[in-house]
Amino acid sequence: MKIGLALGSGGLRGAAHIGVIDELEKAGVHADMVAGTSSGSLIATMYASGMTPSDMEDAALGIKARDILDPIGYTAFFLVAPAFLLLLGAKSYLPKGILRGRRFEGLLASYFGRMSMSDLKMPCSAVSVDIHTGEKIVFTSESPARAAAFKETLYFDAPVVDAVRASCSIPGVFEWKAWEGRYLVDGAVREPVPARILKEQGCDYVIAVDLGYTGQADAGVRELPSIITQSLDILGEEVSDYVLYYYANTIIRPRLFNVALTDTSRIPECIEEGRNAARQALPDLRRSIRRRVMRRLAAI
C-alpha cells in the first residue's frame, strides 16, 4: 500500500510538519510519497531530499527573521518609490508584494543548491498557481496515475529552489515567482493541503496535515502579512475541507494561532505542537491503516 503525506500551507507554522514527521517515523509510519503547499513544500522537499526529522529541526531552529525578510532599506525603496512616482504623476506600478524574496531564495539555495525535483530521493510535489491563467502548477518528477477533471493541472520538473519559492509566494506578501514565462503564487490559492495531488499520483492512503484556519477569532492579528495569510486561510477553508473529505484518509491538525512570519522564536513551539497532534492522531491512524490493509488482503 502506497502511503502519501500531504503537508499544508501555514507560513511559519509549517515548522509543525517537522514534529508530525518525527512522530510518524518513530511510530513506523513511513511515507512513500510527499507533497506540500507553501511552507509545506519546504518541509516536503527537505524530507524528500533525505534529511531526517532531526536534520530538519536543526535547520528550522537556525532560521532567523533576517533569512526571510529583505533588507529594510531595500524593501522600503521598492515599496515607497513607485508610490512616490505615482503621486508625481509619473507612470509607475505599485509593488507586486511587500517582500521580493531574494533572501528567502538564498536560504533555499543553502539547503538545496542546484538540486531538481527529479533529483530528490522520494517522489515529491510542490504546488503553485499561475496568477494569470489560474492553472495549478505542480512541480514534481511524478506523472499523475489519474487526474480529476477540475480546472487544468500542469506538471513540471524544475530546480527545487524555484519550486519552493513559487509555492511560498503568498500573494501581497511575497512578489510572485517569474518562471518560464509564468507568474507563480502560493499554491494555497488553489489547494491549501495537497491531498488530491497524491491520490492522482497513485497513493492508496493519504495522511494530510492541515494548518489552516481554525475558527479562532484572533484579535492579535494586526500586521499586514498576518492579515493576508489569515484571510487566505479563511478563503481556502471550504476548498480545503472539500479536498480533505474526498482525498485524505487521516487528517492531523496542529493547533497553532497567530504565528507571524517574523516569529522565529516560536519555531520550537510549532515543532512540538506538530508532535502533540501526531501523537493524538496515531491510534486512529493505525486502526485506519490496519482496516485498509485487511480489506486489500481480503480482496486478493
N, C-alpha and C positions, 0 to 999 in steps of 0.2 A: 504494500500500500504506500503510495507516494504522498508524503505529508508536506504541505506548503505553509509558510509562515508569512502573514501579511502584516506589515508594520505601518501604522497610520501616521498622519501628519500631526504636528503639535508644537512646532517651534522648539525651544529649549527643553520642553517636557519630553522630547524624543529620547532623552537620556534614559527614560524609564524602560525603553526597549532592551537596554543592556541588562537590566535586572531581570526582565522577563526571560531573555535568552539564557542567562546564567541558571535560573531555576529550572527551566525546561531541560537544559543539558544535564544538570545534576540528577534530574528525575529519569534520565534515559530517553527523553523525547527529543529526537533529532530531526530537524527539517531536511527534506531533500531538495527543496526549492524555496527561495525567499523573494519577496517583493516589497518595495517601500515607496511611500509618497512623502515628499517634502523631507522633514528631518528623519522620517522613517527610511528614506532612500539612503541617507548617510550611514545609518546603522546597518541596513541590509547589505550594502556594498562592503562595509568593513567586515561583517560576518562572512560574506561570500568570498572575501579575499583570503580568508584563512586565519583572521585574528580571533583569538579566544575571548570569552567574556572578560577575563582579567586584562587582556591587552586593550580591549575597547574601553574598559573602565579607567585604566591608566591614561589613555588618550583623552577621554572626556574630562577627567579631573584636571588635566593640564590646560584646558581651554580657558582663555580669558576674554573679557569683553572686547579688547583690542584686536583679537583674532577674527572677530565677526564684523565690527564696525570699522568703516573707513576713517582715516584721519579727520579730525574735527574741521580743520581749515579747508581741506579738500572737499568735504561734504558741504560745508557752508557755502563755498564758492559755487558749486553746481546747483545748489538749491536757490541761492539768492540772485545770482547773475541773470538767469532767464527772467525772473520776475521783475528785476530792475530794468531790463531791456524792454519788457512789455510796457512798463509804466512810462518809459521814454518814448513809446510809440514805435520802437524798432520791431521788426519781425523776429519773433522768438517763440520757443515752445517751453512749457513748464516741464520740470524733470519727470522722467519715467518712473522714478522711485526715490525714496529717501536715501537709500544706500546703493552704490554702484556695484558692490560685491567683490572688489578686487582683493581685499584682504582675505575674504572668505574663500575665494578661489585659491589663494596662496596656501591657506590651511589645508584645503582638499589636496593640493598638489603635494604637500608634505606627507600625506597619507598614501596616496595612490600613484604619484609620479605620472608616467605615460601609460599606465595600465588601461586596457579597454575592457568593456563589459564582457567580451568573449574570452578575456584572459582570466577571469575570476574562477575560483576553484569549485564554486557551486553555482548552478543556474540562478540567475538573479535578474530582477527587473526594477527599473526606476521610472516612475510615472510623471509625465509633464503634460502640458496642454499648449497647443498653438493658439495664441491670443487672437490671431486674425481669423483663422478658419474654424476654431472650436474643436479641432481634431485632438483626440487623446494620443499623445506620443509616448510610446513605451520603449525605453532603451533597454535592450536585452540581447542575449545570444540565442534565446529560445524562440522557436516558431510556435504559434498557437495550435494546439491539437484540435480545438473547436473555438468558434467565436460567436458571441451573441450579436444579433442584428440590431445594435443600438449605436447610432452615430457611426463614425469611422474611427477605427483604431489603427495606427501605423506603428510598425515595429522597426527599430534601427539598432545597429551596433554603433558604439561611439566611445570615446575616451571616458573613463569613469568620472573624471573631474567635470567634464561638460554635462554629463548625465545628471549628476547630483546637484550641480549648480543650477541647472534648469529646473529640476524638480523642487528645489528650495526657493524659487523666485517668488516669494509672497507678493502678490500684486499691491503696489503702493508702498511697500517696504523696500524690496529689492528691485532694481532695474531688471527688466526681462533679460533672458539669455539669448543673444543672437547666435543661431546655429544653422548652418547650411541654408541660409535664406529664410529661415523661420524665426519667429519671435516667441520664445517659450516662457511660460509662467508655471507657478506651483501646480502640481498635479491634483491638489486638494480641490481645485475648481471643478474637477470632474469626478474624481474618485478618491475621497479622503483616506479610505482604507482599501488597499488594492486586492481584495479577496477575489473579485471577479477575474482579474488577470490570471491568478493562479489556477482557478478552475478551468479557464480557457486554455491554459498551457498543460493541462492534463493531471493536475493534482486530484487525488481521491479524497483527501481530508485537509481542510484549511483551518488553521488556528489564526485568528485575527486579533490584533492588539489595537484597540480603539482609544485614542487620547482626545477625542473631540469634545464638543460642548457637552457639559454635564448637567445643565439646567440650574446651576447655582448663580443667583444674582450676585455679581461681584462689584461692589462699589469701588473697589481698589483699582479698577481698570481706568486709567486716565491718559496715559501716553498714547500717541498716535499708532505706533506699531502694534501695541496690545489691543487697541480698539479695532484695528484692521483684522488682526488674526482671530480675535474672538468673533467678529462679525462673520468671517469666513466659516468658522466652526458652526455658528448658528445656521447660516445659509446652507451649509453642507450636511446638516444633521439628518434631514429627511432622506436625501440621496444615500447617505452612509447607512442609515437604518435599512433601507431597501436592499442595498448591496449585501449587507451583512446577513439579513434574513434569508436571502436566497443562495448565497455563496459561501458563507462561513459556517463551519461545524461547531466551533468553540470560539467564544469571544472573551477576551481578557481586557478589563477596563481599569487601569490605574487611576486613582483619584487624586488629581493634581489641579490646583487652581492658581490663577494669577501669577504665572511664572513668565516674566518678561525676557526678551532676547538678551538683555544685559545682566540677568540674574544668575551669573555663572556660579555664584557661591551656593546656589540651590541644586546644583547638579547631583551631589551625593544624595540629597533628599529624593530627587526624581528617580535615581537608580534604585534606591531602597524601596520606594513605593512600587516600582515595577516588580521587584522580588516579592513583595507582600501580595500584590494582585495575582501573580502567577501561582504562589503557594495556595491561595484560596481557590483558584480555578482547577488545580491539579486533580483532586479527587473526581470531579465530574468529567474532566478531560480524559483521565484514564478509563473510566467506565464507558465513555462515549467511543473511544478508540477500540476498546475491547469488544463492544457490541458490533461495531463496524467490521472488525476482523472476523468475528464469529459468523456474521451474515455472509461475508465473502467466502468463508470456508464451507458454509452450508450450501452455497450455490455451486460449488465445484463438483 
